[in-house]
């Protein structure tokens, strides 16, 4: 943490008492709680994004992987991705990513 900013927050007295029972350093407790909540919201936003991709990206999920891999430079293409690894998936609008039928 390279710099800090002082903020004033208002909490109910019983919440402050609970914090004091659990942690001697209130600032550290609040910092940990805020970081936890930020992480939680970022993950929730990522889930929403994956469940409802942007309209322009829908076509990308249907792109042929082989064609894309062949478009990579010849010297690196084979080492970048194991085409036999993982599972084939496809995007179903309203459902999200599902395993593709073989």
Rosetta constraint file for C-alpha pairs under 8 A:
AtomPair CA 11 CA 15 HARMONIC 6.49 0.50
AtomPair CA 11 CA 16 HARMONIC 6.62 0.50
AtomPair CA 12 CA 16 HARMONIC 6.58 0.50
AtomPair CA 13 CA 17 HARMONIC 6.20 0.50
AtomPair CA 14 CA 18 HARMONIC 6.21 0.50
AtomPair CA 15 CA 19 HARMONIC 6.22 0.50
AtomPair CA 16 CA 20 HARMONIC 6.16 0.50
AtomPair CA 17 CA 21 HARMONIC 6.27 0.50
AtomPair CA 18 CA 22 HARMONIC 6.47 0.50
AtomPair CA 19 CA 23 HARMONIC 5.79 0.50
AtomPair CA 19 CA 26 HARMONIC 6.70 0.50
AtomPair CA 19 CA 29 HARMONIC 7.30 0.50
AtomPair CA 20 CA 24 HARMONIC 5.87 0.50
AtomPair CA 20 CA 25 HARMONIC 7.76 0.50
AtomPair CA 20 CA 26 HARMONIC 6.87 0.50
AtomPair CA 23 CA 29 HARMONIC 6.47 0.50
AtomPair CA 25 CA 29 HARMONIC 6.47 0.50
AtomPair CA 26 CA 30 HARMONIC 6.14 0.50
AtomPair CA 27 CA 31 HARMONIC 6.00 0.50
AtomPair CA 28 CA 32 HARMONIC 6.14 0.50
AtomPair CA 29 CA 33 HARMONIC 6.20 0.50
AtomPair CA 30 CA 34 HARMONIC 6.03 0.50
AtomPair CA 31 CA 35 HARMONIC 6.11 0.50
AtomPair CA 32 CA 36 HARMONIC 6.08 0.50
AtomPair CA 33 CA 37 HARMONIC 6.22 0.50
AtomPair CA 34 CA 38 HARMONIC 6.13 0.50
AtomPair CA 35 CA 39 HARMONIC 6.14 0.50
AtomPair CA 36 CA 40 HARMONIC 6.14 0.50
AtomPair CA 37 CA 41 HARMONIC 6.14 0.50
AtomPair CA 38 CA 42 HARMONIC 6.15 0.50
AtomPair CA 39 CA 43 HARMONIC 6.23 0.50
AtomPair CA 40 CA 44 HARMONIC 6.22 0.50
AtomPair CA 41 CA 45 HARMONIC 6.07 0.50
AtomPair CA 42 CA 46 HARMONIC 6.16 0.50
AtomPair CA 43 CA 47 HARMONIC 6.18 0.50
AtomPair CA 44 CA 48 HARMONIC 6.22 0.50
AtomPair CA 45 CA 49 HARMONIC 6.07 0.50
AtomPair CA 46 CA 50 HARMONIC 6.11 0.50
AtomPair CA 47 CA 51 HARMONIC 6.07 0.50
AtomPair CA 48 CA 52 HARMONIC 5.99 0.50
AtomPair CA 49 CA 53 HARMONIC 5.38 0.50
AtomPair CA 49 CA 54 HARMONIC 7.76 0.50
AtomPair CA 50 CA 96 HARMONIC 7.03 0.50
AtomPair CA 50 CA 97 HARMONIC 7.99 0.50
AtomPair CA 51 CA 94 HARMONIC 7.51 0.50
AtomPair CA 51 CA 95 HARMONIC 7.04 0.50
AtomPair CA 51 CA 96 HARMONIC 4.91 0.50
AtomPair CA 51 CA 97 HARMONIC 7.56 0.50
AtomPair CA 52 CA 93 HARMONIC 7.65 0.50
AtomPair CA 52 CA 94 HARMONIC 7.34 0.50
AtomPair CA 52 CA 96 HARMONIC 7.13 0.50
AtomPair CA 53 CA 57 HARMONIC 6.49 0.50
AtomPair CA 53 CA 58 HARMONIC 6.74 0.50
AtomPair CA 54 CA 58 HARMONIC 6.79 0.50
AtomPair CA 56 CA 60 HARMONIC 7.89 0.50
AtomPair CA 57 CA 61 HARMONIC 7.03 0.50
AtomPair CA 58 CA 62 HARMONIC 7.38 0.50
AtomPair CA 58 CA 91 HARMONIC 7.77 0.50
AtomPair CA 59 CA 63 HARMONIC 6.75 0.50
AtomPair CA 61 CA 90 HARMONIC 6.70 0.50
AtomPair CA 61 CA 91 HARMONIC 6.53 0.50
AtomPair CA 62 CA 90 HARMONIC 7.34 0.50
AtomPair CA 63 CA 67 HARMONIC 7.98 0.50
AtomPair CA 63 CA 68 HARMONIC 7.69 0.50
AtomPair CA 64 CA 68 HARMONIC 6.49 0.50
AtomPair CA 65 CA 69 HARMONIC 6.06 0.50
AtomPair CA 66 CA 70 HARMONIC 6.11 0.50
AtomPair CA 67 CA 71 HARMONIC 6.36 0.50
AtomPair CA 68 CA 72 HARMONIC 6.97 0.50
AtomPair CA 69 CA 77 HARMONIC 6.37 0.50
AtomPair CA 70 CA 74 HARMONIC 7.72 0.50
AtomPair CA 70 CA 77 HARMONIC 7.20 0.50
AtomPair CA 72 CA 76 HARMONIC 7.18 0.50
AtomPair CA 72 CA 77 HARMONIC 5.45 0.50
AtomPair CA 73 CA 77 HARMONIC 5.90 0.50
AtomPair CA 74 CA 78 HARMONIC 7.59 0.50
AtomPair CA 76 CA 80 HARMONIC 6.32 0.50
AtomPair CA 77 CA 81 HARMONIC 7.24 0.50
AtomPair CA 78 CA 82 HARMONIC 7.52 0.50
AtomPair CA 87 CA 99 HARMONIC 6.87 0.50
AtomPair CA 87 CA 100 HARMONIC 7.89 0.50
AtomPair CA 88 CA 99 HARMONIC 5.89 0.50
AtomPair CA 88 CA 100 HARMONIC 5.29 0.50
AtomPair CA 88 CA 101 HARMONIC 7.94 0.50
AtomPair CA 89 CA 97 HARMONIC 6.37 0.50
AtomPair CA 89 CA 98 HARMONIC 5.45 0.50
AtomPair CA 89 CA 99 HARMONIC 4.27 0.50
AtomPair CA 89 CA 100 HARMONIC 4.57 0.50
AtomPair CA 90 CA 97 HARMONIC 5.60 0.50
AtomPair CA 90 CA 98 HARMONIC 5.62 0.50
AtomPair CA 90 CA 99 HARMONIC 6.34 0.50
AtomPair CA 90 CA 100 HARMONIC 5.56 0.50
AtomPair CA 91 CA 95 HARMONIC 7.66 0.50
AtomPair CA 91 CA 96 HARMONIC 5.39 0.50
AtomPair CA 91 CA 97 HARMONIC 4.42 0.50
AtomPair CA 91 CA 98 HARMONIC 6.29 0.50
AtomPair CA 92 CA 96 HARMONIC 5.21 0.50
AtomPair CA 92 CA 97 HARMONIC 6.22 0.50
AtomPair CA 92 CA 98 HARMONIC 7.14 0.50
